[in-house]
Amino acid sequence: MVGRRLVLVGAGHAHLHLLRQASRLRTAGVDVTLIAPPRFQYSGLASGVLSGALQPEAAEIDIAALAAAFGVRHLPQPVIGIDRAARLVTVASGETKPYDRLSLNIGSVASDPYGLISQKDVWPIKPLAALLALRARLETLWARDRQTVRVVVAGGGHSALEIAASLCGLAERNGVRPDVTVIAPEPGASLPPSARTRLLAALTARGVIFQTGVVVGRSKGGCHMSDGTVCPCDFLVLAAGLAAPSLIADLNLPVDGDGRLRVRPTMQSVDDPAIFAVGDCAVIDGHERPATGVFGVRAAPIMLSNLAALGDGRPARLYRPQRKWLSIMDLGDDRGLALRGQFWSLGGPALRLKRYLDLGFVRRMRAPAPSNGE
C-alpha cells in the first residue's frame, strides 16, 4: 500500500518484538518485509556461551522460522546499499525493495581504529559468531596437547572484563590454567570504585594479568602497544569499544562520534523522518546512552506504535531512556556482577537473575511451537 511499505533491516532486540507483533502492523495497513540473517545470536548470553557454561544453541533464535510463524516476508541476505532518494534497499543478490519507512536494528561492530581485525588470530568482540569461533579454537588446542594459549584482551570496559572472566571460565572448564592479559588505559574505570576493586581482585585471583596501555599493532606471538612495548600474545581479542556498522555511514546522515545514527525521541533520523533506527546502531539526541541491549528492548513498544501509525495521522510517541538500568556481567564461574547506578552485587544470585532474564527473553522471542493440529 502506497505510504505504508515498511522494511526492517536487522533482527535485533526491537525488531524481534516487531516480528511478534506483525499482526498489529498489518491491521494498521502496514506492509512489512524483514531483511536479516536467518539466525540471531543473543548478545546477553554470549559470555555464557564463551565460558562453556552454555551451548551455542542456547543463545540462538531462528529468524526465518519466527518470520514465517508471524507471516512476515523475509530476505536472508546482506544489504549492500540504501538509496534514500529513491527509497530503495538493495540486497546482495541485486534484488531491490522499495520502502516508505525503513527501520534499522543492525547492532554494532568492534571498534578497530588500528586496522587489526584482518590480521591472523585477532578476534573481535562482535559479531558474536567470532566469539563462538574463538571458543572452538581454544577447546581444540587444549584438547590436542593441553598447551598454554596466551590471550590478550584489548579494552577495559564492561565487555572486555566480562570476556576476560569468560575466558577464565572456559579454561577452568577445560582443566587448564587461564593465561589472560587485559590491556587498557584504566581497566574498569566506568565501574563504581568499590565494585572495580572487588572485580579486579577476583579476576587477578583467577590468573588474569592487568597491564596499562593501548594495543595498536599485531605480530606473530605478540601485540604491540602505543609506548613501543610488546606483550606476548597468541590470540588477541578486540574489546576496546563498539561502533556502528558501515551501513550507517553509507546513509550520509548525521551520526555521533561512534558512527551511530542520530535520531529523535521518535527514533527517526534527525534529518530523514523516513529512516528509523534503534539499538546499538543509533543514539537519541539529548539522551546519549551506551550500547546496551536494554534500550532496544524498552524502545520496542514505542517503535511498534510509531510504525503502526504510518499514514493515519496519529502523533508519534517519544522514547526517553531511563537514567539508570540494570546490567549484569557473567563472570564465567557461576557468579555475576549486577550493577545499577552506584549499587552493585557480586555473587551467585546475580548470575541466576541474569540467566532468568536472558534465557526468558530468548524463549519469548522464539517462534511458537506448532499446535497439535498442524
Residue, then its C-alpha position, 0 to 999 in steps of 0.5 A: m500500500v502506497g505510504r505504508r511499505l515498511v522494511l526492517v533491516g536487522a533482527g535485533h532486540a526491537h525488531l524481534h518484538l516487531l516480528r511478534q507483533a506483525s499482526r498489529l502492523r498489518t491491521a494498521g495497513v502496514d506492509v512489512t518485509l524483514i531483511a536479516p540473517p536467518r539466525f540471531q545470536y543473543s548478545g546477553l548470553a554470549s559470555g555464557v556461551l564463551s565460558g562453556a557454561l552454555q551451548p551455542e544453541a542456547a543463545e540462538i533464535d531462528i529468524a526465518a522460522l519466527a518470520a514465517a510463524f508471524g507471516v512476515r516476508h523475509l530476505p536472508q541476505p546482506v544489504i549492500g546499499i540504501d538509496r534514500a532518494a529513491r527509497l530503495v534497499t538493495v540486497a546482495s543478490g541485486e534484488t531491490k525493495p522499495y520502502d516508505r519507512l525503513s527501520l534499522n536494528i543492525g547492532s554494532v561492530a568492534s571498534d578497530p581504529y588500528g586496522l587489526i581485525s584482518q590480521k591472523d588470530v585477532w578476534p573481535i568482540k562482535p559479531l558474536a559468531a567470532l566469539l563462538a569461533l574463538r571458543a572452538r579454537l581454544e577447546t581444540l588446542w587444549a584438547r590436542d596437547r593441553q598447551t598454554v594459549r596466551v590471550v590478550v584482551a584489548g579494552g577495559g570496559h564492561s565487555a572486555l572484563e566480562i570476556a576476560a572472566s569468560l575466558c577464565g571460565l572456559a579454561e577452568r572448564n577445560g582443566v587448564r590454567p587461564d593465561v589472560t592479559v587485559i590491556a587498557p588505559e584504566p581497566g574498569a574505570s566506568l565501574p563504581p570504585s568499590a565494585r572495580t576493586r572487588l572485580l579486579a581482585a577476583l579476576t587477578a585471583r583467577g590468573v588474569i594479568f592487568q597491564t596499562g596501555v593501548v594495543v595498536g599493532r599485531s605480530k606473530g606471538g605478540c601485540h604491540m602497544s602505543d609506548g613501543t612495548v610488546c606483550p606476548c600474545d597468541f590470540l588477541v581479542l578486540a574489546a576496546g569499544l563498539a561502533a556502528p556498522s558501515l551501513i550507517a555511514d553509507l546513509n550520509l546522515p548525521v551520526d555521533g562520534d561512534g558512527r551511530l545514527r542520530v535520531r529523535p525521541t521518535m527514533q527517526s533520523v534527525d534529518d530523514p523522518a523516513i529512516f528509523a533506527v534503534g539499538d546499538c546502531a543509533v543514539i537519541d539526541g539529548h539522551e546519549r546512552p551506551a550500547t546496551g541491549v536494554f534500550g532496544v528492548r524498552a524502545a520496542p513498544i514505542m517503535l511498534s506504535n510509531l510504525a503502526a501509525l504510518g499514514d493515519g495521522r496519529p502523533a508519534r510517541l517519544y522514547r526517553p531512556q531511563r537514567k539508570w538500568l540494570s546490567i549484569m556481567d557473567l563472570g564465567d564461574d557461576r557468579g555475576l556482577a549486577l550493577r545499577g547506578q552506584f549499587w552493585s552485587l557480586g555473587g551467585p544470585a546475580l548470575r541466576l537473575k541474569r540467566y532468568l532474564d536472558l534465557g526468558f527473553v530468548r524463549r519469548m522471542r522464539a517462534p511458537a511451537p506448532s499446535n497439535g493440529e498442524 
